[in-house]
Amino acid sequence: MHPRYAAIFGIENLELNQHYRPKNTNSSSAPIKSTEAEPLTLNKQLFTDIKLSVQPMVINSVLKGSEMQLTDDKLTLPTQQLSANDKRALWALMSKHLDNL
């Protein structure tokens, strides 16, 4: 659950015991540098909606990458067709960045 909703409903954030956590997770919030900067063409309406939802931030370009990232004015997505899970992950990523403003 997103921390914003957890705070509204008074739900405590729970974490897995160390024994049950996957061993290969990287908990650092530093952006991952991508060497492949291939431009990605999104549906015009989707790109407009994304730009409107992240205001006051500005997104000038969308790139194709292995992971979803939002750095400076660049949004990196795995594919141009987003599944429901991808859209949820994108919304969580944008919310996280907006919360840090």
C-alpha positions in Angstrom: 0.0 0.0 0.0 1.2 3.5 -0.8 2.5 5.3 2.3 0.1 8.2 1.6 -3.0 5.9 1.9 -1.5 4.0 4.9 -1.2 7.3 6.7 -4.8 8.2 5.9 -6.2 4.9 7.1 -3.8 4.6 10.0 -2.2 1.4 8.7 1.3 0.5 9.9 3.8 -0.4 7.3 5.0 -4.0 7.7 8.2 -5.5 6.4 9.2 -9.2 5.9 11.7 -10.7 8.4 15.2 -10.8 7.0 14.8 -14.6 6.7 12.0 -14.2 4.1 13.4 -11.3 2.1 14.8 -12.1 -1.4 18.6 -12.1 -1.3 19.2 -10.0 -4.5 17.2 -6.9 -3.7 18.9 -3.5 -3.9 17.4 -1.2 -1.3 19.2 1.9 -2.3 17.1 4.6 -3.9 19.8 5.9 -6.2 18.8 5.9 -9.8 20.2 3.1 -11.9 22.4 4.4 -14.8 21.3 3.0 -18.1 23.7 2.8 -20.9 21.0 2.1 -23.5 19.2 5.3 -24.1 16.7 4.2 -26.8 13.8 6.7 -27.3 10.4 5.2 -26.7 7.3 6.5 -28.5 4.2 6.5 -26.3 0.6 7.0 -27.2 0.0 10.8 -27.3 -2.8 10.7 -24.8 -0.9 8.5 -22.3 2.2 10.9 -22.5 -0.1 13.9 -22.0 -1.7 12.3 -19.0 1.6 11.4 -17.5 2.9 14.9 -17.9 -0.2 16.4 -16.3 0.0 14.0 -13.3 3.6 14.8 -12.4 3.2 18.6 -12.4 5.2 20.6 -11.1 7.8 18.2 -12.4 8.5 18.2 -16.2 9.0 15.1 -18.4 10.6 15.9 -21.7 11.5 12.5 -23.0 10.6 8.8 -22.6 13.3 6.2 -22.9 13.3 2.5 -23.2 15.1 0.7 -20.4 15.0 -2.5 -18.3 13.4 -0.8 -15.2 10.9 2.0 -14.6 12.8 5.2 -13.6 12.1 8.9 -13.3 15.3 11.0 -13.4 15.5 14.7 -14.0 13.2 15.2 -17.1 13.5 11.6 -18.4 11.1 8.8 -17.8 12.4 5.3 -18.5 9.8 2.5 -19.2 10.3 -1.1 -20.2 7.7 -1.0 -23.0 5.4 1.4 -24.7 2.3 -0.8 -23.9 1.8 -0.7 -20.2 0.0 -3.5 -18.4 -2.2 -2.8 -15.3 0.7 -3.8 -13.1 3.1 -1.4 -15.0 0.6 1.4 -14.6 0.4 0.8 -10.9 4.2 0.8 -10.6 4.4 4.0 -12.7 1.8 5.7 -10.4 3.7 4.6 -7.3 7.0 5.9 -8.8 5.5 9.3 -9.7 3.9 9.6 -6.3 7.2 8.8 -4.6 8.9 11.6 -6.5 6.1 14.0 -5.9 6.2 13.3 -2.2 9.9 14.2 -2.1 9.3 17.7 -3.6 
